[in-house]
Amino acid sequence: MRIAIVAPGSRGDVEPYIALGKGLKQAGHVVRLVTHQDFEEFVRSHGVEFWPVEVSVQDIAQGQDMRALLEGGNFLAILSQMGKDAQRGALAGAKGGLAACRGMDLVIAGIGGVFIGIAIAEKLGLPLVQAYYIPFTPTRAYPSFLLPQMPLWPGGALNRLSYRIAQQMMWQGFRSADKLARKRVLDLPPAPFLGPFNADCLQRTPILYGYSPSVIPRPPDWDENTHVTGYWFLHPADDWSPPPALLAFLQADPPPIYVGFGSMSSRNAEQTADLILQALERAKQRAVILSGWGGLRKADLPDSVFMVESVPFSWLFPRVAAVVHHGGAGTTSAGLRAGVPSVVIPFFGDQPFWGRRVAALGVGPEPIPRRKLTAERLAQAIQQAVTDPMMRQQAADLGVKIRAEDGIARAVDVIGKLNRG
């Protein structure tokens, strides 16, 4: 089959789809990955065909307004700001996606690309496979990742309703941008007011979930066409090798921890760096710190800290004692696979969900929301992660289970059956 994967978002959002695309390509399919221009080199380095969306997600994440909102963690306010930025992204996504999907047999899209993917599939008469790395299909088993922890009603009715609420929160924030893209680029009528969740292109196609059933069990009320495959992990490109200075730092005793907040920007990177350094000193830990889009910078770092701009987590995390991060789905999965405890500092979105899940599994302390982060709280959480023997054993045991799974092979098999059917 000829398959286009529509995958906008941050690096952590894009990475699982590169991994899935590589798996599909190795199985003999022709694969195009449609994402932001920021990731062209990243996508091509893994041998996947790249089709650009001519907008920079990094510029959006680093805007001053977005930085302030991310630190505050008010998800409704963040959604509102994202809605304001969405029109330019939707137009660019529709143009780039339409060009990429012409001549294809199938479209794949997840949370970030599902609405524009549905519009393009509708325009071209193609089926669309939903491929997510966070629960999105309504269930009575647990509430939506987008909403706070909710009490259980008899039969889980409130849990199921929470998914409908979350779907509307996402759709209504994007609806005007979707309408504009349909009108100006795709020459389509507007989608229904409540969203395109029952679009023809979604009928009879599978829904894939790229996470481990050992982390989130498959709900019994999902139908047989909804698959929890296991994670879609991306391994380092063949020509990647670690910087010698980083390798030497990691080989010294004791093993360091990792600290990084991915694409989560900070209004005051120096202040955040100072907080981290204070926590590390209190906890008496060495650390590898990722600067990332958050722009963490510290001119005079102690010898106990090594700062990097980018490094494959699949290589780094098995070499550290614990990982401190924002709770993005990609970073969380890499930490769990490595079998080391995680300290989650959630900002917004699905990050609180993953923080709660890490704590519930016993593989990390209770999450600390970014707005409540202090050096003392971070130091205490780090100390617990590196010294609690039960937590460390549970993390190691979960890592063994996850590493035994082959989520990409399972997903490729499900997708391949569409061609055979």
C-alpha positions in Angstrom: 0.0 0.0 0.0 0.9 3.7 -0.4 0.4 5.3 3.0 0.6 8.9 4.2 1.0 9.6 7.9 -0.1 13.0 9.0 1.8 13.8 12.3 2.1 17.5 13.4 3.3 18.4 16.8 6.4 18.5 18.9 9.3 16.1 18.5 7.8 13.7 21.0 4.5 13.8 19.1 6.3 13.0 15.7 8.8 10.4 16.9 6.3 7.4 17.3 5.0 8.0 13.8 8.5 8.0 12.3 9.0 4.6 14.1 5.7 3.3 12.7 6.6 4.6 9.2 9.9 2.8 9.3 8.1 -0.4 10.3 5.6 0.0 7.4 8.4 0.7 5.0 10.3 -2.4 6.0 7.1 -4.4 5.5 7.1 -3.3 1.8 4.7 -0.3 2.0 5.4 3.1 0.5 5.3 5.7 3.3 5.2 9.5 3.4 5.3 11.4 6.7 3.7 14.8 6.7 4.9 17.1 9.5 6.4 20.4 10.3 9.4 21.7 8.4 11.4 21.7 11.8 11.7 17.9 11.5 12.9 17.4 8.0 16.4 16.3 8.9 15.1 14.1 11.8 12.6 12.3 9.5 15.0 11.8 6.6 17.8 10.5 8.9 15.6 7.5 9.6 15.0 6.8 5.9 11.3 7.9 5.8 10.0 10.1 3.0 9.3 13.6 4.3 6.6 16.0 3.1 6.6 19.4 4.8 4.0 21.5 6.5 5.3 25.0 6.0 4.9 26.2 9.6 7.3 26.0 12.5 5.9 24.4 15.7 9.0 25.5 17.5 8.2 29.2 16.9 4.7 28.7 18.3 6.0 26.9 21.4 8.6 29.5 22.1 6.3 32.5 21.8 6.1 34.6 24.9 2.3 34.2 25.4 2.6 30.4 25.1 5.5 30.2 27.5 3.5 32.0 30.1 0.5 29.7 29.6 2.6 26.6 29.7 4.1 27.5 33.0 0.6 28.3 34.4 -0.8 25.0 33.3 -4.3 26.2 32.6 -5.4 23.8 29.8 -8.4 25.8 28.7 -6.3 28.9 28.3 -3.7 26.9 26.4 -6.3 25.5 24.1 -7.6 29.0 23.5 -4.1 30.2 22.5 -3.6 27.2 20.3 -6.9 27.9 18.6 -5.5 31.4 17.7 -2.4 29.8 16.2 -4.4 27.0 14.5 -5.6 28.8 11.4 -2.1 29.3 9.9 -1.2 25.7 10.9 -4.5 24.3 9.4 -4.0 26.0 6.1 -0.4 24.9 5.9 -1.3 21.4 7.0 -4.1 21.1 4.4 -1.8 22.3 1.6 1.1 20.0 2.5 -1.1 17.1 3.5 -3.2 17.3 0.3 -0.1 17.2 -1.9 1.3 14.3 0.1 -1.9 12.3 0.1 -2.6 12.4 -3.6 -2.1 9.0 -5.1 -2.0 7.3 -1.7 -4.2 4.4 -0.6 -4.5 5.1 3.1 -4.1 8.0 5.6 -2.9 7.5 9.2 -3.3 10.3 11.8 -3.3 10.7 15.5 -4.3 13.4 18.0 -2.5 16.3 16.4 -3.4 15.4 12.8 -6.8 13.6 13.0 -9.0 16.6 12.1 -7.0 17.8 9.1 -6.4 14.1 8.2 -10.1 13.4 8.1 -10.7 16.5 5.9 -8.0 15.4 3.4 -9.2 11.8 3.4 -12.8 13.1 2.7 -11.5 15.2 -0.2 -9.6 12.3 -1.8 -12.0 9.5 -0.9 -9.4 7.6 1.2 -9.8 5.5 4.4 -8.2 6.9 7.5 -6.7 4.8 10.3 -6.6 6.5 13.7 -3.3 5.8 15.4 -2.9 7.3 18.9 -0.4 7.0 21.8 -2.9 8.1 24.4 -6.5 6.8 25.1 -9.0 8.7 23.0 -11.8 6.1 22.4 -14.6 6.5 25.0 -14.6 3.8 27.8 -16.1 3.2 31.2 -12.8 1.9 32.6 -11.1 5.3 33.2 -11.6 9.0 32.5 -10.1 11.0 29.6 -6.5 12.0 29.8 -7.5 15.6 29.2 -9.7 16.0 32.3 -8.8 16.0 36.0 -9.2 12.8 38.1 -13.0 12.1 38.2 -15.1 10.1 40.7 -16.4 6.8 39.4 -20.2 6.6 38.7 -21.8 3.2 38.8 -20.9 1.5 35.5 -18.3 4.3 34.7 -20.9 6.5 32.9 -19.0 9.6 33.9 -15.7 8.2 32.6 -17.3 7.6 29.2 -18.8 11.0 29.1 -15.4 12.6 29.9 -14.2 11.4 26.5 -17.0 13.2 24.7 -16.2 16.3 26.7 -12.5 16.1 25.8 -13.3 15.5 22.1 -15.4 18.6 22.1 -12.8 20.7 23.9 -10.3 19.8 21.2 -12.7 20.1 18.3 -14.3 23.4 19.2 -10.9 24.9 19.6 -9.9 23.8 16.1 -13.3 24.1 14.4 -12.9 27.5 12.9 -9.4 26.6 11.6 -10.8 23.4 10.1 -13.6 25.3 8.4 -11.1 27.7 6.9 -8.9 25.0 5.6 -11.8 23.1 4.1 -13.0 26.2 2.4 -9.8 27.8 1.1 -7.7 24.7 0.4 -9.9 21.6 0.1 -13.1 23.1 -1.4 -15.2 21.1 1.1 -18.3 22.1 3.2 -17.7 22.6 6.9 -17.6 19.5 9.2 -20.6 19.0 11.5 -20.8 21.3 14.4 -20.0 18.5 16.9 -17.1 17.3 14.8 -16.2 14.7 12.1 -16.1 11.8 14.6 -18.4 9.7 12.5 -16.9 10.6 9.1 -17.2 8.0 6.3 -13.5 7.6 6.1 -13.4 6.2 9.7 -15.9 3.5 9.1 -14.6 -0.1 9.2 -11.0 1.0 9.7 -9.0 0.0 12.8 -8.0 2.2 15.7 -4.5 1.7 16.9 -3.0 2.6 20.3 0.8 2.7 20.5 1.3 2.0 24.2 1.8 -1.0 26.4 -1.1 -2.9 27.9 1.1 -3.3 31.0 0.9 0.5 31.4 -2.7 1.1 30.4 -4.8 -2.2 30.2 -7.1 -2.5 27.3 -10.7 -1.7 28.4 -13.1 -4.6 28.1 -15.7 -2.3 26.5 -13.6 -1.5 23.4 -14.6 -3.4 20.3 -12.4 -5.9 18.4 -11.4 -3.3 15.9 -9.6 -1.2 18.5 -6.0 -2.5 19.2 -3.5 -1.8 22.0 -0.4 -2.8 20.1 2.5 -1.8 22.4 4.7 1.2 22.0 6.1 2.4 18.7 9.7 3.1 19.7 12.3 4.8 17.5 15.8 3.7 17.8 18.8 6.0 17.0 19.7 6.5 13.3 22.4 4.1 12.0 24.9 6.9 11.8 24.4 8.3 15.3 27.1 8.1 17.9 27.3 9.7 21.4 29.6 12.6 22.0 32.7 11.3 23.7 32.4 13.9 26.5 28.9 12.7 27.3 30.0 9.0 27.2 32.8 9.8 29.7 30.4 11.6 32.0 28.0 8.7 32.0 30.7 6.2 32.8 31.8 8.0 35.9 30.3 7.1 39.3 27.7 7.4 40.5 25.2 7.1 37.6 23.6 10.5 36.9 19.9 11.3 36.6 18.3 12.9 33.5 16.4 16.2 33.6 14.5 17.6 30.7 11.2 19.2 29.9 11.1 18.5 26.1 9.4 21.3 24.1 7.9 22.9 27.2 9.1 26.5 27.1 9.9 28.6 30.1 9.6 32.4 30.5 12.8 32.5 32.6 15.1 29.7 31.6 17.8 30.9 34.0 15.5 30.7 37.0 14.4 27.2 36.0 18.0 26.1 35.6 18.8 27.6 39.1 15.9 25.6 40.6 17.1 22.4 39.0 20.7 23.0 40.2 19.6 23.7 43.7 17.5 20.5 43.8 20.4 18.4 42.4 22.7 19.8 45.1 20.2 19.0 47.9 19.7 15.5 46.5 23.5 15.1 46.0 23.0 13.9 42.4 24.9 14.2 39.2 22.7 15.0 36.1 22.4 15.2 32.3 20.2 18.2 31.5 18.5 18.6 28.2 18.2 22.2 27.1 15.6 21.4 24.3 13.1 24.0 23.2 12.7 25.1 26.8 15.9 27.0 26.3 17.5 26.0 29.6 20.8 27.7 29.8 23.3 28.1 32.6 26.7 29.7 31.9 28.6 28.2 34.8 27.5 24.6 35.3 29.2 22.5 38.0 31.2 19.5 37.0 28.4 17.3 38.3 26.1 18.5 35.4 26.4 17.9 31.7 24.1 19.8 29.3 23.0 18.5 25.9 20.7 19.9 23.2 19.6 16.5 21.9 20.2 12.8 22.5 18.2 9.7 21.7 16.3 8.7 24.9 16.4 5.0 23.9 20.2 5.2 24.2 20.5 7.5 27.2 17.8 6.4 29.7 19.1 2.9 30.3 22.4 4.6 31.4 20.9 6.9 34.1 19.5 6.3 37.6 16.2 8.1 37.1 14.5 10.5 34.7 12.9 13.8 35.6 10.6 15.1 32.8 7.4 16.9 31.9 5.3 13.8 31.4 5.0 13.9 27.6 3.9 10.5 26.2 7.1 9.9 24.3 9.5 10.7 27.2 7.3 8.8 29.6 7.3 5.7 27.4 11.1 5.9 27.0 11.6 6.1 30.8 9.3 3.1 31.4 11.0 1.0 28.7 14.4 1.8 30.3 13.2 0.3 33.6 14.2 3.3 35.7 12.0 5.5 38.0 10.4 8.6 36.6 9.8 12.0 38.4 7.1 13.7 36.4 6.6 17.5 36.4 3.5 18.0 34.3 2.7 21.3 32.5 -0.7 20.6 30.7 -2.7 18.3 28.4 -2.0 14.6 28.8 1.0 15.2 31.0 -0.9 15.1 34.4 -2.5 11.8 33.2 0.9 10.2 32.6 2.2 11.6 35.9 -0.6 9.9 37.7 -0.1 6.7 35.8 3.6 6.5 36.7 2.7 7.0 40.4 -0.1 4.4 40.2 2.2 1.8 38.7 4.7 2.4 41.6 7.5 3.4 39.2 7.8 7.0 40.3 6.8 9.5 43.0 3.6 11.5 42.9 3.8 14.1 40.1 4.6 17.7 40.9 2.7 20.2 38.8 5.1 22.8 37.2 3.4 25.7 38.9 4.0 24.0 42.3 7.6 23.0 41.6 10.2 24.1 44.2 13.8 23.0 44.7 12.9 21.2 47.9 10.0 19.2 46.4 12.1 18.2 43.4 15.0 17.2 45.6 12.7 15.0 47.7 11.2 13.3 44.7 14.6 12.7 43.1 15.9 11.2 46.4 12.9 8.9 46.5 13.4 7.8 42.9 17.0 6.9 43.4 16.8 5.3 46.8 13.5 3.5 47.1 14.3 -0.2 46.4 10.6 -1.2 45.8 10.1 1.6 43.3 13.3 0.7 41.5 12.4 -3.0 41.3 8.9 -2.2 40.0 10.4 0.1 37.4 12.9 -2.6 36.3 10.1 -5.3 36.1 7.9 -3.0 34.0 10.8 -2.3 31.7 11.3 -6.0 31.1 7.6 -6.4 30.1 7.7 -3.4 27.7 11.0 -4.5 26.0 9.4 -7.9 25.3 6.6 -6.3 23.2 6.8 -5.4 19.6 4.2 -2.7 19.1 5.4 -1.7 15.6 5.1 -5.3 14.3 1.6 -5.6 15.7 0.5 -2.3 14.2 2.0 -3.1 10.9 0.2 -6.4 10.9 -3.2 -4.8 11.6 -2.7 -2.2 8.8 -1.5 -4.9 6.4 -4.7 -6.8 6.8 -6.6 -3.8 5.2 -4.7 -4.5 2.0 -5.3 -8.3 2.3 -8.9 -7.8 3.1 
